[in-house]
């Protein structure tokens, strides 16, 4: 049985993650809309994910250095 590794540990965090994704997409200049975004390129999707990871790492580093 395949396991979905994208499942959020806390389901109520889904809306926060969606807001974070939309905010990050706006920062990198990708026009995301609510719902299906199959019309964006892999490069655009990757830039959103990459920027999200950078922001999460920075937030973690900031939290442990204080």
N, C-alpha and C positions, 0 to 999 in steps of 0.2 A: 504494500500500500504506500503510495507516494504521500509525502508530508508537505504541506504548504509552508515554506519557510518565511513567507511574507506576512503571516498572521501576526497581528499586533498582540502583545501580551495583555495590554489593557485596552479592550475594545472602545472605551470612551475616549481614547487618545486619537482615534481615527480623524475626528474633526480638526484637532490641533495639527495633526500631520498634513491634512489637506490644506489648511491655512498656511502652514510652513512651506509647502510645495508651491502654492500659488504666489506667495511673497517672493520666494527664491526665483521662480520663473520670471516674474516681473523684473527682478534685479538683473538677470542675465539677458533680458530682452526677448524672451519667448512668450508668445501669446497663448497661454493656456486658457481653456474654458472649463466650466463644470461639466462633468460627464466624459464622454468619449473624446480622446485626443489623438486618434490614430493617424491624423493628417500631419503630425509633426515629424520631423526627421529624427533618426537615431542620434545624430549629433546634438540636436536640440534637447532631446530627452536626456542624453548623457551629461550635457552641461548642467541641467537642472539637478540631477542626482549627484554629480560631482561637487557642485556648489553646496548642496545640502550637507554632504559629508564634511566638507571643509568647515562649514559653520558649526556643525555638531562637535567636531574635534576641537575647534577654538573655544567653544563654550565649556567643554570638559576641561581643557587646559587652564582656562581662566578660573574655573571652580576649584581646582586642586592647587593652584598657585597662590590662593589668597589665604 
